[in-house]
Amino acid sequence: MSNIVDARGLSCPQPVLMTLNEIKKVNKGEIVVLVDTDTSKENVSRAATTQGWRVKSIEPEGIGYRIIVAKD
């Protein structure tokens, strides 16, 4: 079961901070991050990568995006 970070409706840096908090909590596995702006999509993807996580997929969802990051 993936952990979900719902950061829709929030502006940066909030989605990034929420994602980083979740990364610290779970340490490995999969996290689904929901955002609704291109800026948040880019920033969350970059932040996860700098923490050693990989971006598995970015899919349009509703008016935003579903980003799946993973770490083994």
N, C-alpha and C positions, 0 to 999 in steps of 0.2 A: 504493500500500500504506500503510495507516494504521500509525502507531506505537501500541503498546499499553502502557498503564500498568496493571499488575495490582495493585491496592491492597486486594484482598479480604482480610479477616482482620486488617486494620490499623486502629487507631483514630486519630482526628485528633490532631495535625495531619499525621500521616504521609502520608495520601493526597493532601492539598493540596500538601505539599512535593514529593512525587514528581511530581505534575502540573506544578507550577511549574518543576521541573528539566527536564522533558521539553519544556515550552514554550520555555525558554531554549535548549535544544539544537536544536530543529527550526525555530523562528522563524515558520514558516507551514505550511499544509497541514491535515491532520486528525490528531487524537489520540483514541484510544479509551481511556476510563478505566473500569476495572471496580472497583466498590465494593460493599460489602454492608450499608451502613447508610444510613438517611435523612439522618442528620447529615453523613456524608461526601458524599452526593449533593449536598446543599445547599451545603456548604462548597467543594467542588471546582467546582461550577457558578459560584459567586460569584467564586472566585479566578480562574478562566479569564476571566470577563467583565471583571474589573478589569485584566487584562493585554491587553485589546483583542481577545480571542477571542470567538466567539459559540457558544452551545450549540445545536448542530444537532438533537440528539435525546437523550432520556433514555428508555430502554426497560428494563422489568423483565427480569432475566435470572437464572434460578436463584433464589437467595435474595437477590440484590442487584440492581444496576443496571448497564447499559452506557450510559455517557455519551459522546456524540461531540461534541467541540469542534473548531472549524475557524477558520482565518484565511487570507485570500487573500494 
